[in-house]
Amino acid sequence: MKVLHVIPAVAPRYGGPSQAIIEMCGALQCERTDILIATTDADGDGRLAVETGTRMEYRGVPTIFFSRQLTEAFKYSNSLACWLSKNVNTFDLVHIHAVFSHSSIAAARACIQKKVPYIVRPLGSLDPWSLKQKRLAKAVLWRMGVRQMLHHASAVHYTTVEERRLSEEGLGINSGVVVPLGVHQDSLAVGPDDFMTSFPEVRGSPYVLLLSRIHPKKNIESMIEAFTVVTDLAEHKHWKLVIAGYGEPHYVEGLKQLAYRSCADRVVFTGWVDGARKTQLLKFASLFVLPSYQENFGLSVVEAMANRVPVLVSNRVNLSDEIAAAAAGWIVDLESQSLQQTLSEALRSDGERARRGAAGEELARSRYAWAVVSKALCDLYERVQSNDERTSGRGEREGKRVNSQ
């Protein structure tokens, strides 16, 4: 089956969605699919150093890039839209990632015009909390094409049951399917000497890790404040908080100033990490935290669990019900006292952290391994294609594909 994946951008700075699309398509290549990603060269204010308009291998996955024009938020690309209009009917199925972006609206329009079935993965953007952010711009885009995109979709792909519930209750959508994201359980051997070389500022202290795109919705200010209160206690003074990830420089600088005023050198900012350095941070962490206002999935949370690290997340992280059911971590609400008390409890007990870390590793292995997830995605693709063939006729679709080549 030929499947086209369309996403606004894949530069690492965009966090989980960029990582997930590459790993997803890499896993799908091992299944029953012929994959291509179509995207833009957007990379914040700059551009990825890639050739545009030509199919290439990007991080091991067949990809075709197009130049982004106009705004960073909308990532408009006329060349991508033109290519989609000409080529979308050479694919059996299109998987659209994101909603309020030009690439998504253009892909849906092309699919509707050429009668190609498509699936939409909204990346949490249909959650009520997300819809309230930049509300006016989203209202305009809703009328410009998002409403039509969702109406004609063969399926809406959610990554958690809670994401589907929150989205469908407010919008009246009933075509939702839940297939989670996956993670690789990294087998890279990491020794303490390697870790100390990479992160000398930690200096052998136990640490709490927050690894994520640095953004206001992650509620990092509350985490710094709670960590300050908890580590002012004598029993926790030896702990550090490590914050890893990329964010807007002005916002990151404000967080650094808050941390310095609150607890000086007990908070460490590493900047962007990937590869071996990211693996080192995960494997040596004593606790992973993500107290976000909203997370439709939380890929970094599953990565932590895959590395046997217990997690502490807010109840707005949509994986929280699964984590609680597996006893793989601690769940807190957004009230500061709850975060402080639960953080103190988690730091106090080595044995409890070990038990919850082991439970998280089992959960990641059984439910979130890419081998499991890619099979579920292939099954979804085949159901969608089968339904499309019954409603539109196999001969008509195949004829159109042959004539377009």
C-alpha positions in Angstrom: 0.0 0.0 0.0 1.3 3.5 -0.9 0.8 5.9 1.9 1.7 9.6 1.9 2.3 11.4 5.2 1.8 15.2 5.2 3.1 17.3 8.0 3.9 21.0 8.3 7.6 20.5 9.4 10.0 17.8 10.7 12.8 19.9 12.1 13.9 18.7 15.5 13.1 22.0 17.2 9.3 21.3 16.8 9.5 18.5 19.4 7.4 15.4 19.7 5.5 15.5 16.4 8.7 15.8 14.4 10.3 12.9 16.2 7.2 10.8 16.1 6.6 11.1 12.3 10.2 9.9 11.5 10.0 7.0 13.9 6.4 6.1 12.8 7.4 6.1 9.1 10.6 4.1 9.8 8.5 1.5 11.6 5.9 1.4 8.9 8.6 0.7 6.3 9.1 -2.7 8.1 5.4 -3.5 7.7 3.1 -3.6 4.6 3.5 0.0 3.3 5.4 2.1 0.8 6.0 5.4 2.7 6.7 9.0 1.6 6.7 12.2 3.8 5.8 15.5 2.2 6.7 18.5 4.3 8.3 22.0 4.3 11.8 23.1 5.1 10.7 25.2 8.0 13.1 25.4 11.0 12.0 28.2 13.1 13.2 31.5 11.7 15.6 29.5 9.4 15.4 26.6 7.0 16.6 23.1 7.1 19.6 22.5 4.9 17.8 20.2 2.5 17.1 20.1 -1.3 13.5 21.0 -2.1 11.3 19.4 -4.7 13.2 16.2 -4.9 12.6 12.9 -3.1 15.4 12.1 -0.7 16.3 10.1 2.4 15.8 12.2 5.6 16.9 10.4 8.8 16.3 7.1 7.0 12.8 7.9 5.7 11.8 8.8 2.1 10.9 12.5 2.2 10.2 15.3 -0.2 10.6 18.9 1.1 9.1 22.2 -0.2 10.0 25.8 0.6 8.0 27.5 3.3 6.7 30.9 2.5 5.0 33.5 4.7 4.4 32.9 8.3 6.1 30.4 10.6 2.8 29.6 12.4 0.8 28.7 9.2 3.9 27.4 7.2 2.4 28.3 3.9 4.0 26.5 0.9 2.5 27.0 -2.6 4.9 24.5 -4.1 3.7 21.8 -1.7 0.1 22.6 -2.5 0.8 22.3 -6.2 2.6 19.1 -5.8 -0.2 17.6 -3.7 -2.8 18.5 -6.3 -0.8 16.8 -9.1 0.4 13.7 -7.2 -2.0 12.8 -4.4 -3.9 10.3 -6.6 -0.8 8.2 -7.0 -1.2 7.1 -3.4 -3.7 4.7 -1.9 -4.1 6.7 1.3 -2.9 10.0 2.8 -2.2 10.4 6.5 -2.4 14.1 7.5 -0.6 15.3 10.6 -1.8 18.6 12.2 -4.9 20.6 11.5 -4.4 24.3 11.6 -1.6 24.4 9.0 -1.5 25.1 5.3 -0.1 21.7 4.4 -3.0 20.0 6.2 -5.7 22.0 4.5 -4.0 21.7 1.1 -3.7 17.9 1.5 -7.3 17.5 2.4 -8.5 19.6 -0.5 -6.4 17.6 -2.9 -7.7 14.3 -1.5 -11.3 15.4 -1.7 -10.8 16.6 -5.3 -9.1 13.3 -6.4 -11.3 11.1 -4.2 -8.3 9.7 -2.3 -9.1 8.5 1.3 -7.3 10.3 4.1 -6.8 10.2 7.9 -6.2 13.2 10.1 -4.0 13.1 13.2 -4.8 16.4 15.0 -1.8 16.4 17.4 -4.0 17.6 20.3 -5.2 20.7 18.4 -8.9 19.8 18.8 -8.6 19.7 22.6 -10.7 22.5 24.2 -7.6 23.9 25.9 -5.8 24.1 22.5 -8.8 25.6 20.7 -8.8 28.5 23.2 -5.2 29.4 22.2 -5.0 31.9 19.2 -8.8 31.5 19.0 -9.4 34.1 16.3 -6.8 32.7 13.9 -8.2 29.2 14.4 -11.8 30.4 13.8 -10.7 31.8 10.4 -8.8 28.6 9.5 -11.9 26.5 10.6 -13.9 28.3 7.9 -11.1 28.2 5.4 -10.9 24.4 5.3 -10.5 22.7 8.7 -14.2 22.0 9.0 -14.3 20.4 5.5 -11.1 18.5 6.3 -12.6 16.8 9.3 -16.0 16.2 7.7 -14.5 14.3 4.7 -11.8 12.4 6.7 -12.1 8.6 6.6 -10.9 8.6 10.2 -9.5 10.9 12.8 -6.4 9.4 14.4 -6.1 10.1 18.2 -3.2 8.8 20.2 -5.1 8.4 23.5 -8.7 7.7 24.6 -8.8 11.0 26.5 -7.7 13.0 23.5 -10.6 11.4 21.5 -13.1 12.1 24.3 -12.1 15.8 24.8 -12.1 16.5 21.0 -15.3 14.7 20.1 -17.4 16.0 23.0 -16.9 19.6 21.8 -17.0 19.2 18.1 -19.5 16.4 17.4 -16.9 14.3 15.5 -17.6 10.5 15.6 -15.0 9.0 13.3 -12.2 8.8 15.9 -9.8 5.9 16.1 -7.2 5.5 18.9 -3.7 4.3 18.0 -0.9 5.5 20.3 2.6 6.6 19.3 5.5 4.3 19.9 9.0 4.4 21.2 12.2 2.5 20.7 13.7 0.9 23.8 17.3 2.1 23.5 19.9 -0.6 24.1 22.8 1.9 24.1 25.2 1.1 26.9 25.8 4.2 29.0 28.3 4.3 31.8 28.5 6.8 34.7 31.9 8.2 33.4 30.3 8.9 30.0 27.4 10.7 31.7 29.7 12.8 33.9 31.7 13.8 30.8 28.6 15.0 29.1 26.9 16.6 32.1 29.5 17.7 34.6 27.2 20.3 36.1 25.0 17.5 37.6 28.1 16.3 39.6 26.7 12.9 40.6 23.6 14.3 42.3 20.2 12.4 41.8 18.1 14.5 39.5 14.6 15.1 38.3 14.4 15.4 34.5 12.0 17.6 32.5 12.8 16.9 28.8 10.5 18.6 26.4 10.0 21.4 24.0 10.4 24.5 26.3 7.0 26.2 25.9 4.5 27.9 28.3 2.0 25.1 28.1 4.5 22.8 29.8 4.0 24.7 33.1 7.7 24.8 33.8 7.4 27.8 36.1 5.2 25.7 38.5 7.8 22.9 38.4 10.6 25.2 39.3 8.6 26.7 42.2 7.6 23.3 43.5 11.2 22.0 43.3 12.4 25.0 45.1 10.0 24.4 48.0 10.7 20.7 48.2 14.5 21.0 48.0 14.7 23.6 50.7 14.0 20.7 53.0 17.3 19.2 54.4 16.4 15.7 53.2 16.1 16.8 49.6 18.8 19.5 49.3 21.1 17.2 47.3 18.6 16.8 44.4 18.8 18.7 41.1 16.3 19.6 38.5 17.5 19.1 34.9 15.5 21.0 32.2 16.4 19.8 28.6 15.0 21.1 25.4 14.7 23.9 22.9 12.5 27.0 23.4 12.2 30.6 22.3 15.4 32.3 23.7 13.5 35.1 25.5 11.2 32.6 27.3 14.1 30.3 28.2 16.0 33.2 29.6 13.0 34.1 31.8 12.9 30.6 33.2 16.7 30.7 33.9 16.3 33.9 35.9 13.4 32.4 37.9 15.4 29.3 38.7 18.5 31.3 39.7 16.4 33.5 42.0 14.6 30.5 43.5 17.3 27.9 44.1 20.5 28.9 42.3 22.5 26.0 41.0 20.0 23.3 41.9 18.4 23.8 38.4 20.4 22.9 35.3 19.5 23.9 31.8 21.1 21.7 29.1 19.6 23.2 26.0 18.7 20.8 23.1 19.8 17.2 23.5 19.5 14.3 21.2 21.3 11.0 20.3 23.6 9.7 23.0 23.3 12.7 25.2 19.5 12.3 25.4 19.8 8.6 26.1 22.3 9.4 29.0 19.9 11.9 30.6 17.0 9.5 30.4 18.9 6.4 31.7 20.4 8.2 34.8 17.3 10.2 35.8 15.7 9.3 39.1 12.3 10.8 38.2 10.8 12.3 35.0 8.3 15.2 35.3 5.8 16.9 32.9 3.3 19.1 34.7 1.7 20.4 31.4 -1.5 22.3 31.0 -2.3 20.0 28.0 -0.6 17.0 26.3 -2.5 14.9 23.8 0.1 12.1 24.3 3.5 13.0 25.8 6.1 11.1 23.8 8.9 12.0 26.2 6.9 10.5 29.1 6.8 7.1 27.3 10.5 7.4 26.5 11.2 7.8 30.2 9.1 4.8 31.1 10.9 2.8 28.4 14.1 3.6 30.2 12.6 2.4 33.6 12.3 5.9 34.9 9.1 6.6 37.0 7.1 9.6 35.9 5.2 12.4 37.6 2.7 14.1 35.3 -0.3 16.4 35.5 -3.8 15.0 35.0 -3.9 17.1 31.8 -1.4 14.8 30.2 -3.7 12.4 28.3 -1.6 9.4 29.2 -2.2 9.9 32.8 -5.1 7.4 33.1 -2.9 4.6 31.6 0.0 5.6 33.9 -2.2 5.5 37.0 -3.7 2.1 36.0 -0.3 0.6 35.6 1.0 2.2 38.8 3.9 3.6 36.6 4.2 7.0 38.3 2.4 9.8 40.1 -0.5 12.0 38.8 -1.0 15.5 40.1 -3.5 18.2 39.4 -2.5 21.8 38.5 -2.7 23.1 42.0 0.7 24.0 43.4 0.2 22.2 46.7 -0.5 19.0 44.9 2.7 19.2 42.9 4.8 20.0 45.9 3.4 17.3 48.1 3.6 14.6 45.4 7.1 15.6 44.3 8.3 15.4 47.9 6.7 11.9 48.2 8.4 10.7 45.0 11.9 12.0 46.1 11.6 10.4 49.5 11.2 6.8 48.5 13.9 5.0 46.4 12.0 1.8 46.6 8.7 3.3 45.4 10.4 5.0 42.5 12.0 1.6 41.5 8.7 -0.2 41.6 6.9 2.4 39.5 9.8 2.6 37.1 9.6 -1.2 36.5 5.8 -0.9 35.9 6.4 1.9 33.4 9.0 -0.2 31.5 6.5 -3.0 31.2 3.7 -0.6 30.0 6.0 0.9 27.4 7.1 -2.6 26.2 3.6 -4.1 25.9 1.6 -1.1 24.6 4.0 1.5 23.1 6.7 -0.5 21.2 6.8 0.6 17.6 6.4 -3.0 16.4 3.0 -3.1 18.2 2.0 0.4 17.0 3.0 0.0 13.4 0.9 -3.1 13.1 -2.2 -1.3 14.5 -1.6 1.6 12.0 -1.3 -0.9 9.1 -4.6 -2.5 10.2 -6.2 1.0 10.2 -4.9 1.8 6.7 -6.3 -1.5 5.4 -9.7 -0.9 6.9 -9.9 2.6 5.5 -8.8 1.4 2.0 -11.3 -1.5 2.2 -14.1 0.9 3.0 -13.1 3.2 0.3 -13.0 0.5 -2.3 -16.5 -0.6 -1.3 -17.9 2.9 -1.7 -16.1 4.2 -4.7 -15.1 1.0 -6.6 -11.6 -0.5 -7.0 -11.5 -0.2 -10.8 -12.2 3.6 -10.8 -9.5 4.3 -8.2 -6.9 2.1 -9.9 -7.6 3.6 -13.3 -7.1 7.1 -12.0 -3.8 6.1 -10.4 -2.5 4.5 -13.6 -3.5 7.4 -15.8 -1.8 9.9 -13.5 1.6 8.2 -13.7 
